[in-house]
Amino acid sequence: MTDTTSTGTGEAPARPTPAAPELPAQAARPGPAPAYGPPGLLERLGSAAFARVNRTREWHELPLPLGLLNLRVLRDDLRRKNLYDTFGAGGERRRRPTPALAPFRSYDGSGYDPYDEDMGRVGTRLDRNAPLHLVFPDSDEELMSPSPREISRQLLARKGFVPAPSLNLLAAAWIQFENHGWANHGDNEEAEPFTVPLAEDDDWAEHGGTCPMRVNRTRPDPVAHTAADAPPTYENTVTHWWDGSQIYGSDEARCRALRTGEHGRLIVEDGRLPADPRPGRSCLDWTGMNSDYWAGLSLLHTLFAKEHNAICDYLRAHYPTWDDERLFHTARLVNTALMAKIHTVEWTPGILDTPVLRHAMDANWYGVLPRWVARTYGRVGKGEMLSGILGSPTDHHAAPFSMTEEFVSAYRLHPMIPDELAVRDHRAGAVRATIGFDEMQGRATRTAVDAYGMADLFYSFGTAHPGALVLHNHPDALRNLARLTGEHVDLGTVDILRDRERGIPRYNAYRQMLRKRPVTSFEELTGGHPGDTPLLKELYEGRLDRVDTLVGNLAEPRPAGFGFSDSLFRIFILMASRRLKSDRFFTTDYRPEVYTAEGLEWVDRGGMVSVLLRHHPELAPALDGVTNAFAPWRAL
């Protein structure tokens, strides 16, 4: 983890920082950091047994109880074998204990872990899920083989919109909203861009692009390595924790600039976030993270800023003597936990719609016992199985906590974005207008929200489908995108090139490192698709070992109900629970002394539908009978 500081540009009037109160009811500082020991006998037996079973039947082909147990064993294997720390590259400051554990989330992500003050802090390195010897990138020449632009044109380009019928468009906006709080590489490096050769029949220049295509490189790690032969590393410019930093920012100055300074509240004016005050950014909302911004993000950033303020008002009614700082930090804890719950038990079962996954994600959050048990008796035991991760002991498993490059790669879900949206009236369902993606992103973001209003846009997103995560479904708008930075990019080309540049193993190596058998033919990879099989074979010159992970994951046949591949899912089940298990505010400090009893009750009773109705009661007819807000709403 690198010793750099945030480059946030938020400005706020200087004011003294209130002293942090002592952590309520905190036990004495624990002893030395526990080592992650070898697996026990039962763990070894379970791993060996399911490794044998999975040679012929995957976890999703097993009966429900066995499928759940298989997932548990697989997750334990991944925790042990797929977490790799980049600290050994050197150049970072020595790890040091946190002087005092604060009872709230810090502005920059520091001070979460008692033994490592910098763990998860903004400006620290992204780690890896792949063994470090597998993540050295190819030479620039090999990075172009096969051409990332030709992969984009022939395998990714949308031939016709393929919808994901079990989801609505809020699901696409939600995952980008969450991702912006987990990881970001910062602005790309403009010096010495990649040059991508173009085929003779390529029309990129006709769309205003350069020939050859130029793609800026990922900003390099600002801290030089001191160890020889370490693979390249990259800095995370937001905090690594699940802390709502997309709303609150990743440094104190930015966060304070977003607050009213009274009663813990965020600035919301006439139901909207204010405009970004920085030059050339007034088209965007002023919020914690507004890169690659569009109307879908504006809806969610505004909604959860309002939710934060509602929590502040609720807490203030119960604790009228609390000052602005304590109200703010406690409301942030509650709001963040509610977002984590929504992601875990609503968004995830929405995109991975199988009985095993619904039970597994509920078990992550609640445990396998009925919910009335926890409400009546509290936690049962210290483990995760009976009462879930919340309130269990913190555990980083095989490496200190951070986000990983493979995790960032796994969430390249651009096919979910449509090229156009029918904007509908939320009262009667009539179409008001049909707008293209460019008319609701970047410079047009706030204009679109002003023109159509929050209620109609929420209803339109709730009744529209996102794109399916398959080949030939990358949106045209993102393959010819003008960014606020001035970059003109084909995100299909960029998606392929970024994985190669950052050393993401190619598809078969990726499967093997996640304990999946490599595919042995292009027919197996595509499930025998009559068009894609020969096309992939031609583009990759018959070499399965060169197939890109993004392409393989989009082509791979998937379990029934799954919105993405089982290979990609392996990264998900590892990192989804790790974001909770490593964070003391979801584990040892998920308790009323920190959150308040009222705050925990707010999280326990809340969900996406209740949040929407609290701030947009006019959507009640469309949400009548809807149990998952990321599934299609009622058509009026």
C-alpha positions in Angstrom: 0.0 0.0 0.0 1.6 3.2 -1.1 2.3 6.2 1.0 0.7 9.0 -1.0 -2.0 11.4 -0.2 -5.4 12.2 -1.8 -5.5 14.6 -4.7 -9.1 15.6 -4.0 -9.8 19.1 -5.1 -12.8 19.9 -2.9 -12.5 23.2 -1.0 -14.2 24.1 2.2 -13.8 26.9 4.7 -11.2 26.1 7.3 -12.6 25.0 10.6 -11.2 23.0 13.5 -11.7 19.3 13.4 -13.6 18.1 16.5 -11.7 15.7 18.6 -12.8 12.1 18.0 -14.7 10.6 20.9 -13.4 7.4 22.3 -14.8 4.3 20.8 -17.9 3.4 22.9 -17.5 0.2 24.9 -14.3 -0.7 23.0 -12.6 -3.7 24.5 -8.9 -3.5 25.3 -6.7 -3.4 22.2 -6.2 -6.9 20.9 -2.9 -8.7 21.0 -0.6 -9.2 18.0 -2.2 -9.4 14.6 -3.5 -13.0 14.1 -1.8 -15.1 11.5 -4.0 -16.8 8.9 -3.0 -20.4 9.7 -3.2 -23.6 7.6 -6.6 -25.1 6.9 -8.0 -27.5 9.5 -8.9 -31.1 8.8 -12.6 -30.5 8.0 -11.6 -27.7 5.7 -9.1 -29.9 3.9 -11.6 -32.7 3.6 -14.4 -30.4 2.3 -12.0 -28.9 -0.3 -10.8 -32.3 -1.5 -14.4 -33.7 -1.7 -15.9 -30.9 -3.7 -12.8 -30.7 -6.0 -13.7 -34.3 -6.9 -17.4 -33.6 -7.2 -16.8 -30.5 -9.4 -14.9 -32.5 -12.0 -18.3 -33.7 -13.2 -20.9 -31.5 -11.6 -20.5 -27.7 -10.8 -21.9 -26.2 -7.6 -25.0 -24.9 -9.4 -25.9 -28.3 -10.6 -26.1 -29.7 -7.1 -29.2 -29.9 -4.8 -29.7 -26.7 -2.8 -28.0 -27.8 0.5 -25.0 -29.3 -1.3 -24.8 -26.3 -3.6 -24.7 -23.9 -0.6 -22.0 -26.1 1.1 -20.0 -26.2 -2.2 -20.1 -22.4 -2.4 -18.9 -22.1 1.2 -16.0 -24.4 0.6 -15.1 -22.7 -2.7 -15.1 -19.3 -0.9 -12.8 -20.6 1.8 -10.4 -21.9 -0.9 -10.4 -18.6 -2.7 -9.8 -16.7 0.6 -6.8 -18.8 1.2 -5.3 -19.0 -2.3 -6.4 -15.9 -4.2 -5.4 -12.9 -2.1 -2.0 -11.5 -3.0 -0.4 -8.4 -1.3 1.7 -6.0 -3.5 3.5 -4.6 -0.4 6.6 -6.6 -1.4 7.1 -4.3 -4.4 8.6 -1.8 -1.9 8.6 1.9 -1.7 5.8 2.1 0.8 6.1 3.3 4.4 6.4 0.7 7.1 3.1 -0.6 8.4 2.3 0.9 11.7 -0.5 0.4 14.2 -3.5 2.7 14.5 -2.9 5.0 17.5 -6.6 4.9 18.5 -9.7 3.3 16.9 -12.2 6.0 16.2 -16.0 5.2 16.5 -16.7 6.3 12.9 -15.4 6.0 9.4 -12.4 8.2 8.7 -12.4 10.7 5.8 -9.5 9.0 3.9 -10.1 5.3 4.9 -7.2 5.2 7.4 -7.4 3.8 10.9 -9.8 0.9 10.3 -7.3 -1.8 11.3 -5.6 -1.8 14.7 -2.4 -3.2 13.3 -2.1 -1.3 10.0 -3.2 2.4 10.0 -2.9 2.7 6.2 -4.9 -0.4 5.3 -7.6 0.6 2.8 -6.6 4.3 2.8 -7.0 6.4 -0.4 -3.8 6.5 -2.3 -2.8 3.0 -1.4 -2.2 0.2 -4.0 -4.6 -2.1 -5.5 -3.7 -5.7 -4.8 -4.2 -8.9 -6.8 -6.4 -12.1 -6.9 -4.0 -13.7 -9.3 -0.6 -15.0 -8.2 2.0 -12.2 -8.8 4.0 -14.2 -11.3 1.0 -14.3 -13.6 0.3 -10.5 -13.7 3.3 -9.2 -15.7 1.9 -7.5 -18.8 3.0 -8.4 -22.3 5.2 -6.1 -24.4 3.4 -3.2 -26.1 3.6 -5.2 -29.4 2.0 -8.3 -27.8 -0.7 -6.1 -26.1 -2.0 -5.4 -29.6 -2.4 -9.1 -30.5 -5.0 -9.7 -31.5 -6.0 -6.1 -32.2 -8.2 -4.8 -29.3 -10.0 -2.6 -31.8 -10.9 -5.6 -34.0 -12.1 -7.4 -30.9 -14.3 -4.4 -30.2 -15.6 -4.2 -33.7 -16.2 -7.9 -34.4 -17.0 -9.4 -30.9 -18.3 -6.5 -28.7 -20.1 -4.0 -31.0 -23.8 -4.1 -30.5 -25.6 -5.7 -33.5 -29.0 -5.2 -31.9 -30.0 -4.5 -28.3 -30.1 -7.7 -26.3 -32.0 -7.0 -23.0 -31.7 -8.6 -19.6 -35.4 -9.1 -19.0 -35.2 -10.0 -15.3 -33.6 -6.6 -14.4 -34.4 -2.9 -14.8 -32.0 -0.1 -15.7 -31.5 0.9 -12.1 -29.4 -2.3 -11.8 -26.9 -1.0 -14.3 -26.8 2.4 -12.6 -26.4 0.8 -9.2 -23.3 -1.2 -9.9 -21.5 1.8 -11.3 -22.6 3.9 -8.3 -21.2 1.2 -6.0 -18.0 0.8 -8.0 -17.2 4.5 -7.8 -16.9 4.0 -4.0 -14.6 1.0 -4.3 -11.9 1.6 -6.8 -10.6 4.2 -9.3 -7.3 4.5 -11.1 -7.5 8.3 -11.5 -7.0 10.3 -14.6 -5.2 8.5 -17.4 -1.6 9.3 -18.3 -1.5 11.5 -21.4 2.2 11.0 -22.2 3.1 8.2 -24.6 -0.3 6.8 -25.3 -0.9 3.4 -26.8 -1.2 3.5 -30.6 -3.8 0.9 -31.8 -3.5 0.1 -35.6 -6.7 0.4 -37.5 -7.9 -1.9 -40.3 -8.4 -0.5 -43.8 -12.2 -0.6 -43.5 -12.3 0.9 -40.0 -14.5 4.0 -39.7 -13.0 5.4 -36.5 -11.6 8.4 -38.3 -15.1 9.2 -39.8 -16.3 9.5 -36.2 -13.7 12.0 -35.4 -11.0 9.6 -34.1 -7.3 9.6 -34.8 -5.6 7.1 -37.1 -4.0 5.2 -35.6 -6.3 5.2 -32.5 -4.6 6.6 -29.4 -5.5 5.3 -25.9 -4.0 6.9 -22.9 -2.2 4.6 -20.5 -3.3 4.0 -16.9 -1.7 6.5 -14.5 1.4 4.7 -13.1 2.0 4.1 -9.4 3.4 7.4 -8.0 5.5 5.4 -5.6 8.5 3.8 -7.2 9.3 0.1 -6.4 12.4 -0.8 -4.5 12.2 -4.5 -5.1 13.4 -6.0 -8.4 11.2 -8.0 -10.7 7.9 -6.9 -9.1 4.9 -6.6 -11.5 3.5 -3.1 -12.1 1.2 -1.7 -9.4 -1.5 1.0 -9.5 -2.9 3.4 -6.9 -6.5 3.5 -5.8 -7.6 7.2 -5.8 -10.6 6.5 -3.6 -10.8 4.5 -0.4 -10.9 0.7 -0.7 -13.6 0.3 2.0 -17.4 0.0 1.5 -17.8 3.4 3.1 -20.0 5.4 0.7 -17.1 7.5 -0.5 -18.8 8.0 -3.9 -21.2 10.2 -1.9 -18.9 11.5 0.9 -15.6 11.8 -0.9 -12.2 10.3 0.0 -10.7 13.3 1.8 -11.8 15.7 4.5 -11.8 18.8 2.4 -14.1 17.3 -0.2 -16.4 15.9 2.4 -16.7 19.1 4.3 -17.5 21.0 1.1 -20.5 18.7 0.6 -22.0 19.4 4.0 -24.2 22.1 5.4 -22.2 22.2 8.7 -25.5 21.9 10.6 -27.2 18.8 12.1 -24.9 16.4 10.2 -26.6 17.1 6.8 -25.4 17.1 3.2 -26.2 20.0 0.9 -29.4 19.3 -1.0 -31.1 22.2 -2.7 -34.7 22.0 -3.8 -34.4 18.2 -4.0 -31.2 18.3 -6.0 -27.5 18.0 -5.3 -25.8 21.3 -6.1 -23.8 21.8 -9.3 -20.1 21.0 -9.2 -18.4 24.4 -8.6 -15.2 23.6 -10.4 -14.5 25.2 -13.8 -16.1 23.2 -16.6 -17.9 20.9 -14.2 -21.3 22.7 -13.6 -22.9 20.0 -15.8 -22.3 17.5 -13.0 -23.6 17.1 -9.4 -21.3 18.1 -6.6 -20.8 14.8 -4.8 -18.0 12.5 -3.6 -17.1 11.0 -6.9 -18.5 12.2 -10.3 -16.3 10.7 -13.0 -18.1 9.1 -16.0 -21.3 10.7 -14.7 -24.7 10.3 -16.2 -28.4 10.6 -15.2 -28.5 7.1 -13.7 -25.7 8.1 -11.3 -27.3 11.5 -10.6 -30.5 9.7 -9.5 -28.7 7.4 -7.0 -26.3 10.0 -5.6 -29.2 12.4 -5.0 -31.4 9.6 -3.5 -28.8 8.5 -1.0 -27.8 12.1 -0.1 -31.4 12.6 0.8 -31.4 9.3 2.7 -28.4 10.5 4.7 -30.3 13.6 5.7 -33.3 11.6 6.7 -31.1 9.5 9.0 -29.7 12.7 10.5 -33.1 14.0 11.3 -34.1 10.7 12.8 -31.0 10.5 15.0 -31.4 14.1 16.0 -34.9 13.5 17.2 -33.5 10.7 19.5 -30.3 12.5 20.5 -31.0 16.3 20.5 -27.7 17.2 22.2 -25.5 15.7 19.5 -23.4 18.1 17.5 -23.0 18.3 13.7 -20.0 16.0 13.6 -21.5 13.1 15.6 -24.7 13.3 13.7 -22.9 13.2 10.4 -20.6 10.3 11.2 -23.3 8.2 12.7 -25.6 8.8 9.8 -22.8 7.9 7.4 -22.3 4.6 9.1 -26.1 3.8 8.9 -26.4 5.0 5.3 -23.4 3.0 4.1 -24.6 -0.1 5.9 -28.0 0.2 4.2 -26.3 0.5 0.8 -24.2 -2.6 1.6 -27.3 -4.5 2.6 -29.2 -3.5 -0.6 -26.3 -4.6 -2.7 -25.9 -7.9 -0.9 -29.5 -9.1 -0.5 -31.3 -7.2 -3.4 -28.9 -6.3 -6.3 -26.9 -9.5 -6.2 -29.8 -12.0 -6.2 -31.4 -9.8 -8.9 -28.5 -10.3 -11.3 -27.7 -13.9 -10.1 -31.3 -15.1 -9.9 -31.0 -18.7 -8.6 -32.3 -20.3 -5.3 -28.7 -21.1 -4.2 -27.5 -17.5 -4.6 -30.6 -16.1 -2.9 -30.0 -18.3 0.1 -26.2 -17.7 0.0 -26.4 -13.9 -0.1 -29.1 -13.9 2.7 -26.7 -16.1 4.7 -23.8 -13.6 4.1 -25.9 -10.8 5.7 -28.2 -12.6 8.1 -26.8 -16.1 8.6 -28.8 -19.3 8.1 -30.9 -18.9 11.2 -34.4 -17.3 10.9 -34.2 -13.5 11.4 -36.4 -13.6 14.5 -33.6 -15.4 16.3 -31.2 -12.5 15.9 -33.9 -10.0 16.7 -34.9 -11.9 19.9 -31.6 -13.3 21.1 -28.8 -11.5 19.2 -25.9 -13.3 17.5 -25.5 -17.0 18.0 -21.8 -17.8 18.2 -18.9 -15.9 16.6 -18.9 -17.6 13.2 -20.5 -16.4 9.9 -22.7 -19.4 9.2 -25.5 -19.1 11.9 -25.8 -15.3 12.3 -24.0 -13.9 9.2 -21.0 -11.7 8.8 -22.4 -8.7 10.6 -21.1 -8.5 14.1 -18.7 -11.4 13.6 -14.9 -11.1 14.2 -12.9 -9.1 11.7 -10.8 -11.3 9.4 -8.6 -10.3 6.4 -7.7 -13.9 5.6 -4.6 -14.4 3.6 -3.6 -10.8 2.9 -4.3 -7.3 4.2 -7.5 -5.8 2.9 -7.6 -3.9 -0.4 -9.5 -3.9 -3.6 -7.8 -5.8 -6.4 -7.2 -5.3 -10.1 -9.1 -8.5 -10.9 -12.1 -7.2 -9.0 -12.0 -4.0 -11.1 -11.8 -6.1 -14.2 -14.8 -8.2 -13.2 -17.0 -5.2 -13.1 -16.5 -4.1 -16.7 -20.2 -4.4 -17.3 -20.7 -1.9 -20.1 -23.2 -4.0 -22.1 -25.8 -3.2 -19.5 -26.0 0.4 -20.8 -28.6 1.0 -23.4 -28.1 3.3 -26.4 -31.5 5.0 -25.7 -34.1 5.4 -23.1 -37.9 6.0 -23.4 -38.7 8.6 -20.8 -42.1 7.9 -19.4 -44.5 9.8 -17.2 -44.6 8.2 -13.8 -48.3 8.8 -13.3 -49.7 7.2 -16.5 -46.7 5.5 -18.2 -47.0 7.5 -21.4 -43.7 8.1 -23.3 -42.6 11.7 -23.1 -39.5 11.4 -25.2 -36.9 8.9 -26.4 -33.4 10.1 -25.7 -30.0 8.7 -26.6 -27.4 7.9 -24.0 -25.3 11.0 -25.0 -28.3 13.1 -24.1 -28.1 12.0 -20.5 -24.4 11.7 -19.8 -21.4 14.0 -19.3 -22.3 17.6 -20.2 -26.0 16.7 -20.6 -26.4 15.1 -17.2 -28.0 17.9 -15.1 -29.8 19.2 -18.2 -31.5 15.8 -18.6 -32.5 15.6 -14.9 -33.8 19.2 -15.0 -35.8 18.5 -18.2 -37.5 15.3 -17.1 -37.5 15.3 -13.3 -36.5 12.7 -10.8 -39.8 10.9 -10.6 -40.2 10.3 -14.3 -36.6 9.3 -14.7 -36.8 6.8 -11.8 -40.0 5.4 -13.3 -38.4 5.2 -16.7 -35.3 3.4 -15.3 -37.5 1.1 -13.3 -39.5 0.0 -16.4 -36.6 -0.2 -18.9 -34.3 -3.2 -19.2 -30.5 -3.0 -19.2 -28.5 -4.9 -21.8 -27.5 -8.5 -21.3 -23.8 -9.3 -20.5 -23.2 -11.1 -23.8 -21.0 -10.7 -26.9 -22.2 -8.2 -29.6 -23.9 -6.0 -27.0 -21.5 -3.2 -26.1 -23.4 0.1 -26.6 -22.6 2.2 -29.7 -22.6 5.3 -27.5 -19.7 4.0 -25.4 -17.8 2.8 -28.4 -17.8 6.4 -29.7 -17.6 8.4 -26.4 -16.4 11.9 -25.9 -15.4 12.4 -22.3 -15.3 15.7 -20.3 -11.5 15.2 -20.2 -11.4 15.7 -24.0 -10.6 12.0 -24.6 -12.4 10.4 -27.5 -12.6 6.7 -26.9 -14.0 3.3 -27.9 -14.7 1.8 -24.5 -14.8 -1.7 -26.1 -11.2 -1.2 -27.2 -10.3 0.3 -23.9 -11.9 -2.5 -21.9 -9.7 -5.1 -23.7 -6.5 -3.1 -23.6 -6.9 -2.2 -19.9 -7.0 -5.8 -18.8 -3.9 -6.6 -20.9 -2.1 -3.5 -19.7 -2.8 -4.3 -16.0 -1.8 -7.9 -16.3 -5.2 -9.6 -15.9 -4.5 -13.2 -16.9 -6.1 -14.3 -20.2 -9.2 -16.4 -20.0 -7.9 -19.9 -19.6 -5.2 -18.9 -17.1 -7.9 -16.9 -15.3 -10.1 -20.0 -15.0 -7.2 -22.1 -13.7 -6.2 -19.6 -11.1 -9.8 -19.7 -9.8 -9.8 -23.5 -9.7 -11.9 -24.0 -12.9 -10.9 -26.5 -15.5 -9.6 -24.7 -18.6 -11.7 -25.0 -21.8 -10.2 -27.3 -24.4 -11.9 -25.9 -27.5 -13.6 -22.8 -28.9 -16.7 -24.9 -29.2 -16.7 -25.5 -25.5 -16.0 -21.8 -24.8 -19.0 -20.6 -26.7 -21.3 -23.6 -26.0 -21.1 -24.4 -29.7 -22.5 -21.1 -30.9 -22.6 -21.4 -34.7 -21.5 -17.8 -35.4 -19.2 -17.0 -32.5 -17.2 -20.2 -32.5 -15.5 -19.7 -35.9 -15.3 -15.9 -35.4 -13.3 -16.3 -32.1 -11.2 -19.0 -33.6 -10.3 -16.7 -36.5 -9.6 -13.6 -34.4 -7.5 -15.4 -31.9 -5.8 -17.5 -34.7 -6.8 -20.7 -33.1 -5.0 -20.0 -29.8 -7.3 -20.5 -26.8 -4.5 -19.3 -24.5 -4.8 -15.8 -26.1 -8.6 -15.3 -25.5 -9.2 -12.2 -23.4 -10.9 -12.7 -20.0 -13.6 -10.2 -20.9 -14.4 -12.0 -24.1 -14.3 -15.4 -22.4 -16.6 -14.2 -19.7 -19.1 -12.8 -22.2 -19.0 -15.9 -24.3 -19.0 -18.6 -21.6 -22.3 -20.5 -21.2 -23.6 -19.7 -17.7 -25.9 -21.2 -15.1 -29.6 -20.7 -15.4 -30.6 -17.3 -14.0 -27.1 -16.0 -14.0 -26.5 -12.5 -15.5 -22.7 -13.2 -15.9 -20.3 -16.1 -16.1 -19.5 -18.5 -13.3 -15.8 -17.7 -13.9 -16.4 -14.1 -13.1 -18.6 -15.1 -10.2 -15.5 -16.7 -8.5 -14.0 -13.2 -8.1 -17.4 -12.0 -6.9 -17.9 -14.5 -4.1 -14.4 -13.9 -2.8 -14.5 -10.1 -2.8 -18.2 -9.5 -2.0 -17.9 -11.1 1.5 -14.3 -9.8 2.0 -15.6 -6.2 1.7 -17.7 -7.0 4.8 -15.5 -9.4 6.7 -12.4 -7.1 6.7 -14.3 -4.0 7.8 -14.7 -3.6 11.5 -17.7 -1.4 11.0 -19.5 -4.5 9.6 -17.9 -6.9 12.0 -16.7 -6.1 15.6 -18.1 -2.6 15.6 -21.4 -3.4 14.0 -23.2 -2.8 17.3 -25.5 -0.3 19.0 -22.7 1.4 20.9 -21.3 2.6 17.6 -24.4 2.8 15.3 -27.0 3.4 18.0 -29.9 1.0 18.4 -32.0 3.3 16.2 -29.3 3.2 13.5 -29.2 -0.6 13.4 -33.0 -0.7 13.3 -32.9 1.6 10.3 -30.6 -0.7 8.4 -32.5 -3.9 9.5 -35.9 -2.5 8.4 -34.7 -0.7 5.3 -34.4 -1.7 1.6 -34.3 -0.1 -1.8 -38.1 0.1 -2.2 -38.5 1.8 1.2 -35.7 4.3 0.3 -37.4 5.1 -2.9 -40.8 5.6 -1.3 -39.4 7.7 1.5 -38.2 10.3 -0.9 -40.5 9.7 -3.9 -43.9 8.6 -2.5 -45.4 9.5 -5.9 -43.8 6.2 -7.2 -46.0 4.1 -4.9 -48.3 2.9 -7.7 -45.4 1.7 -9.8 -43.7 0.0 -6.9 -46.9 -1.7 -5.6 -46.1 -5.4 -5.1 -42.5 -5.0 -6.2 -40.2 -6.8 -3.7 -36.9 -6.2 -5.5 -36.4 -2.6 -6.8 -33.9 -3.9 -9.4 -36.5 -6.1 -11.1 -39.0 -4.5 -13.6 -41.6 -2.3 -12.0 -45.3 -2.2 -12.7 -46.1 -0.7 -16.0 -48.8 2.0 -15.6 
